[in-house]
Amino acid sequence: MKLLIATPSAVVADFADVTAVRAEDESGEFGILPHHADFVTALSVSVVGWRRAGGQPGYCAVRGGLLTVSGGENVAIATREAILGDDLASLEAVVRGRLTTEIEDERQARSHAEQFRIQAIRQIIGYLRPETTDGEGGRA
C-alpha cells in the first residue's frame, strides 16, 4: 500500500511499500491492510503506526486529521501537525519536548498580553482623567 501523511506545509511521510497501518479515531483503534474498503474517518490526537514490506515499523504523532483509504491501496492522512519517529520511545520524547515548549510559549504570550492590557487601561485612565496628575507622574 501507499501511505502519505501531509500537513499544510509539508509531506511528512510518503511510502509505497506499507503492509499495514494502525490509527485511532473516536470509536477506537483500527487497522488497515491491503485491499481495505474505501474509508474516511476523522483521527483523534494519537500516534499512527505502520509496518513496511521489509518489516521495519514507523510511527507518526498526529494532531487529529482526516484519514482516507481509496482503491484499497492508498492511505492518506491530512493533519495540522505531524511528528515522525522511528520508535515510540524517541517519538514520545520529541512530542513531550514540543508540548513543554508550546506550553511555556503560550504562558509567556498570555503574560505579555496581560501586561499590554494593563498598560492600555492605565493609558486610557490617564487620558480620561488628565487633571489627576501634575505632569511628572505625581498627584496635583
Rosetta blueprint (number, residue, H / E / L):
1 M L
2 K E
3 L E
4 L E
5 I E
6 A E
7 T L
8 P L
9 S L
10 A L
11 V E
12 V E
13 A E
14 D E
15 F E
16 A L
17 D L
18 V E
19 T E
20 A E
21 V E
22 R E
23 A E
24 E E
25 D E
26 E L
27 S L
28 G E
29 E E
30 F E
31 G E
32 I E
33 L L
34 P L
35 H L
36 H L
37 A L
38 D L
39 F E
40 V E
41 T E
42 A E
43 L E
44 S E
45 V E
46 S E
47 V E
48 V E
49 G E
50 W E
51 R E
52 R E
53 A L
54 G L
55 G L
56 Q L
57 P E
58 G E
59 Y E
60 C E
61 A E
62 V E
63 R E
64 G E
65 G E
66 L E
67 L E
68 T E
69 V E
70 S E
71 G L
72 G L
73 E L
74 N E
75 V E
76 A E
77 I E
78 A E
79 T L
80 R L
81 E L
82 A E
83 I E
84 L E
85 G E
86 D L
87 D L
88 L H
89 A H
90 S H
91 L H
92 E H
93 A H
94 V H
95 V H
96 R H
97 G H
98 R H
99 L H
100 T H
101 T H
102 E H
103 I H
104 E H
105 D H
106 E H
107 R H
108 Q H
109 A H
110 R H
111 S H
112 H H
113 A H
114 E H
115 Q H
116 F H
117 R H
118 I H
119 Q H
120 A H
121 I H
122 R H
123 Q H
124 I H
125 I H
126 G H
127 Y H
128 L H
129 R L
130 P H
131 E H
132 T H
133 T E
134 D L
135 G L
136 E L
137 G L
138 G L
139 R E
140 A L
